[in-house]
Amino acid sequence: MTLKDLRTSAGKTAEQIAAQLNIARSTYSNYEQGIRTIDIRLIIPLAELFDCSEREIIEAQINSYQSARLNSRQARQRNCKAK
């Protein structure tokens, strides 16, 4: 499960989560996309917002990061084949 999965399961938008955490939507979006690591001070508030454990937040962040790396690798392979 990724951060986006947790958010959509909670029925929230990225804008709503960012506002509740008092961070920019782009920052939260970077967390979901695996571009940026979650600020450690936000793990507990995120767990509370998504009604899950802190461990699940950390695992979701790892899954988001791994998904981003896989997508990047697949895009590079497509670009190489296209040449």
C-alpha positions in Angstrom: 0.0 0.0 0.0 1.3 3.5 -0.9 0.6 6.8 0.7 -1.8 7.6 -2.1 -3.6 4.3 -1.3 -3.9 5.3 2.3 -5.2 8.8 1.4 -7.8 7.6 -1.1 -9.0 4.9 1.4 -9.5 7.7 3.9 -11.5 9.6 1.3 -9.3 12.6 1.3 -7.7 14.7 -1.4 -4.0 15.6 -1.4 -5.0 19.3 -0.8 -7.0 18.3 2.3 -4.1 16.3 3.8 -1.6 19.1 3.0 -3.8 21.7 4.7 -4.3 19.5 7.8 -0.6 19.0 8.0 0.1 22.7 7.3 2.4 21.9 4.4 2.3 22.8 0.7 0.3 20.5 -1.5 3.4 20.1 -3.7 5.3 18.8 -0.7 2.7 16.3 0.2 2.5 15.3 -3.5 6.3 14.7 -3.4 5.8 12.4 -0.5 3.1 10.4 -2.3 5.2 10.2 -5.5 8.3 8.9 -3.6 10.3 12.0 -4.6 10.7 13.2 -1.1 10.9 11.5 2.3 8.3 12.3 4.9 9.4 14.7 7.6 9.7 12.5 10.7 7.5 15.0 12.6 4.6 14.2 10.3 4.5 10.5 10.7 2.3 10.5 13.8 -0.1 13.2 12.4 -0.4 11.2 9.2 -1.1 8.0 11.1 -3.8 9.8 12.9 -5.3 11.2 9.7 -5.3 7.8 8.0 -6.3 5.9 11.1 -3.3 3.5 10.9 -0.1 2.8 12.7 3.1 4.8 12.3 4.7 1.6 10.9 2.1 1.6 8.1 3.0 5.2 7.2 6.7 4.3 7.0 5.9 1.2 4.9 3.6 3.2 2.6 6.4 5.7 2.1 8.9 2.9 1.2 6.3 1.5 -1.2 5.8 4.9 -2.8 9.6 5.3 -3.2 10.0 1.9 -4.7 7.1 2.5 -7.1 8.7 5.8 -8.2 12.0 4.0 -8.9 10.3 1.2 -10.8 8.4 3.7 -13.0 11.5 5.7 -13.6 13.4 2.5 -14.7 10.6 1.4 -17.0 10.5 4.9 -18.6 14.3 4.8 -19.2 13.9 1.3 -20.8 11.1 2.5 -23.1 13.3 5.5 -24.1 16.2 3.2 -25.0 14.0 0.9 -27.1 12.6 3.9 -28.9 16.1 5.0 -30.0 
